[in-house]
Amino acid sequence: MTTLPFDNDLKLFALMKEQLYAAVLCDALDQVGYRQQAMRADIRPIYPEAVVVGRALTMESVDVYAPEENVYEHEIAAVDSLKPGDVMVASTQRSTRTCVWGELLSTAAMARGANGAVIDGYTRDVRLIQKMGFPLFSTGIYPVDSAGRGEVIHYNRIIECGGVVVSPGDLIFGDYDGVVVIPKEALRAVVERAVAKVEGESITRAELRKGATLRQVFDKYGVL
């Protein structure tokens, strides 16, 4: 079995990005009793190849209905607190009025070494973010600014994003299939099981390609 660098986040994230995918992580989460860790299906990557892996730094905004002083204060502080390997995970209370993320925030996050962002809400400046290659997931695209429409009220606290409770430091993994939240206390158990399943799938896939039936392969390896 692959040796996993649990003592080095950045090496672990790189290995996960190369070898794992959202579906197999969901399967591993099921095995250890976490069955509701996939975010809602409407949180999608802004380009198909986007893959995000990293530790959650959370942020939450609420709708407002008039411009206020220092409207960006907590949003700026949240982005400036990102560290290498972090993923910004933002809740907007499913707002359809505001756009909490854009190109400048992506640029600032990328410069600080962040691995991507997951927004339960809208984003803008999408073409520019795509050109940057910044892995961004959101519920939609909308051109408006947040000022007078939404305000970040706190960051680095427990939030709900995409129907999943996210704590700061949880592991976020997102690809074209969707976004998965791995509770930090379950990280080792989940990743070990996911890697073992991927290695088992490689064997069963080879036998299926040679003509073995699905029943034969499943009875032999228990992998599906």
N, C-alpha and C positions, 0 to 999 in steps of 0.2 A: 504494500500500500504506500502511496505517496506520503513522504514526510511533510508534515504541516507546520509552518513557522508561527505558532501561536504567540511566540514571544516578540514578534515583530509585525505590527499591524500592516505596514506598507507592503512587506513581502507577502503577507497573507492575502491582502486585497488583490495584489497582482496575480497570485496563483488562482484565486477564486474567479477573477475576471477571465482568465485563460481557460480554466477547466470546467467551471460550473455554469449553471443557468437557473433561472427562476423556478422552473417547474420541478427540478430535482431537489432544490432547497425546500420547496413546499412539501414534497414527499418526505424529506428528512424531518421537517418540523412536525408533520403528522405522526411520525414514528415516536417522537419524544413527547407527544401530547399537546402540541401547540397547533390547533387546527384552524385558527382564524387570523392568520398572519399575512395574507395577501391583501394588498390595498384594492379598492374598487377598480373595476375594469375600465372606467373612464379616465383614469390617470395614465396617460400615454407618452411615449418618447416623442420628442419633436423631430427626430429623424430615426429611421429604422435601425441603424447600426449602433445607436446609443446604448451603452452599458454603464451602469453606475454601481460602485461598490465603495462603502466607507462607513464611518461612524456618524450617527445622526447628531447634528446640532439643530435643535428645534426652534421654531419661530411661529408666532400666532398673531394674526391680524383680525380686526373686526370692521364691519362697515361703519362709516361715519357719513354725515350728510352736509357738512360744510367744512371749508378749509380751517385748520387749526395751526397754532404756532408750534414750531419744532415737530412737524408732522413726521419727519423722517428719523427722529432721534433714536428710537429703539431699533429701527430697521438698519440704520448705519452701524450701530453698536453690534448688532447680531452678525452682520457680514464681516465687520472688522475683527470679530472674535474667532472666525474660522481658522482652523489649523490644517496642516497637510494631512490628507486622508479623510477629512470631514466631508459630509454630505449635508447641505442645507435641506431641512425638511420643514415645510411651511404649511400651516393651516390657515384658511381664510373663512372658516365656517361655511364653506361651499358657496362663497359669494359669487354672484353673477354681475356685480356692479363695478368691481375694481380689478386692477392688474397689479399684482404684488411683485412681479419679477420681470427683468428685462436685460438688455445687453450690458449696461454699465455694471449692474450687480454681478452678472456673469463674469465680466472682465475682472472685477475686484476679487471675486471668489476664486477664480482660476489663478490669479496672481498670488494668492495666499496659499495655494496648493490644494484647494478643495477639489474633490473628485466629482462633484456634480450637485444637482439640486432636484428635489421632488416637491412639487407645489400642488396642493389640493386647491386649485384655483387657476386663474388665467396667467398667461405670460405674453410678452410682446417682443418686438425686435427679433423675431424668430430667424429670419434669414441671416442676420449678423451672428446670432448665436450658433447657428448651424455651421457657418464658415469657421468659427472658432473651434468647432469640435467639442464644445462643452456639453456633457451629458445632462440633459434637462428633460424632466417629465412633468406634465401638467394636464389639467382637464380641458384646456382650450387656449385659443389665441384671441387676444382682444387688444386694441390699440391705445386704450386710455391710460392716463397716469393714475396713481393711487391717491394723490393729494386731493382731499375733499371727498374721497370715496371710501378709502380704507386706511386703517392705521395699525401698525404693529404695536401690540400692547405689552408683550414680553417675549423673552427668548430663553433658550436653554432650560425649559421646564417640560414636564410631561404634557403632551398634547394628543389629540386624535387627528390622524391624517389618513384620508382614504378609507375610513372605517376601522382603522387599526390604532390602538394606543401605542404611542412611540415615546420612549424615554431617552433622554440624552445619553449617547454612548451605545445605543442599540445598533446592530449592524443592518445597513440598508443594502439591498441588492435589487437592481432593476435592469431588465432587458426588454425585448420586444413583446414578451409574454406578459409583462407586468412587473409590479414592485412588491418585494417581500421584505418583511421586518423580522429580523432574528433577535430576540431578546438577548442582551449581553450575557446573562447567566447561562444561556443555552448554546452559546456560540460553538464551543468545542464539540459538543455532542452532535449538533446539527451538521457542521462542516465535515466531521469525520464520517458520518453516515452518507452525506451527499457524495463525497469523494468515492467511498466504497461502492455506492450504487452506480456512479458513472463508470467506474472500472468494470463492474459486473455487466453493465449495458454494452460495453465494447465487445465483451465475449459473446453475449446473446445476439447482438446485431450481426456479428460475423457468421454465427450458425444459421440465423434466419436467411441471410443472403445466400448461403449454401443450399437452402431448400428445406431446412428443418421447419416443422410446424410450430405455431405459436404455443400450442399445448405442450409439445415436447420440450421446448425451451423453458417454458414457465415451470413445468414439473421438475426440470433439472436444476434450474438456478433460482427460481422464485423471484425473478425480476421482470417487471412489466412497465 
